[in-house]
Amino acid sequence: MPRHNLFSNEEMRDMVCLYAQENFNGRRAHRRYLERYPNRRQPDFKIFKNLYDRLGETGSLRPKRNSEGRPKIITPEQEEEILVRVAENPEISTRRMAADTPVSKSSIGRIFNQEGLYPYHFTPVQNLLGLDLPAILEFAQFFRTQQNANPMFLNKILFTDEATFTRRGVFNFRNKHAWNLENPHLVTERHFQHEFKINVWCGLIDNYMLGPVELPPSLDGQLYLNFLQNQLPDCFDNLPLQLRRDMFFMQDGAPAHFSRIVRDYLNNEFPNRWIGRGSQMPWPARSPDFNPLDFCVWGYMKSLVYEETINTREQLWQRIQNAAELFQNEQLLFKIRRSFNKRVAKCIEVNGNHFEQLLSKTDLFFY
């Protein structure tokens, strides 16, 4: 309901008069006010008593600031205390600090601004095990060596990955909202009687986006081999012949990718030219920050696919195809390769440890 500071002085005067006429009964005064002034903004019944009490206590219908509240002038000692507190606990909120000190939240914010303090956010990263760091660093150094020997080496790598798209999609309850004058009581459906999902394969090489290709929902070694033998060659139709001859095939270490029949096939089709678990160029475990499908493509595609409610499996597949078409863009693919090179440099700089938090926004997002 509307607050008292949204009413004019005349409206508040009429509320007090009706409250007295109805023997100081807020609910009856509320009903009487509605009958007499149907075209006005309607107050909550509690406002009648609040206005009457405030008029008797302060002589005014408007609330007055408490002169004994927080001090308007911040002393050097208080400012120093604020800075000491944030130095001891950089994650403390201005709200929490205002509750613990006599300084207001807005004043604390001004102090932070004057000192050049900025609320930086955390970057979610993959959990790394101790043995992961040498492997990740070794891959980054291997790539830099190859890139130094052949500046076009990155353009020859076919990065691949699979992702699952579902009917439910991803709904951000924390940041998704709708502005309105009153609560519209919006809902979003989460659990459907009829569920469906699609397992999707995509690849990136040079200035080409390959796929999407629909894979079986549960992928094992034999099913993945069938894809490599029967569907993957069709994805190469638009690639230049020389690029097809020189390409390096990259895959992560998923169980289906590591099966013996798959490794034998890749050794035959891409001798010394495939990157993955079990090859001469192992793809490091827990390193999605290196794969463009992980650090760029899937997130962007899902944001587009899930923009609206999906009702049928056919509709889901059509949206996946439409989203993938946006990556047929040479400028975008160039930015992805540039980000990959920067990621390799940062990885070497931190000896294989987390590096994504060190990248700029332009290296993290392309859309």
Secondary structure, DSSP 8 states (H G I E B T S, - for coil): ---GGGS-HHHHHHHHHHHHHTTT-HHHHHHHHHHH-TTS----HHHHHHHHHHHHHHS-SS----TTSS-SS--HHHHHHHHHHHHH-TT--HHHHHHHSSS-HHHHHHHHHHTT-------------TTHHHHHHHHHHHHHHHHHH-TTTGGGEEEEEEEEEESS----TTT-----SS----------SS--EEEEEEEEETTEEEEEEEE-SS--HHHHHHHHHHTHHHHTTTS-HHHHHH-EEE----GGGGSHHHHHHHHHHSTT-EESTTSSB---SS-TTT-HIIIIIHHHHHHHHTTS---SHHHHHHHHHHHHHTT--HHHHHHHHHHHHHHHHHHHHTTTS--GGGS-HHHH---
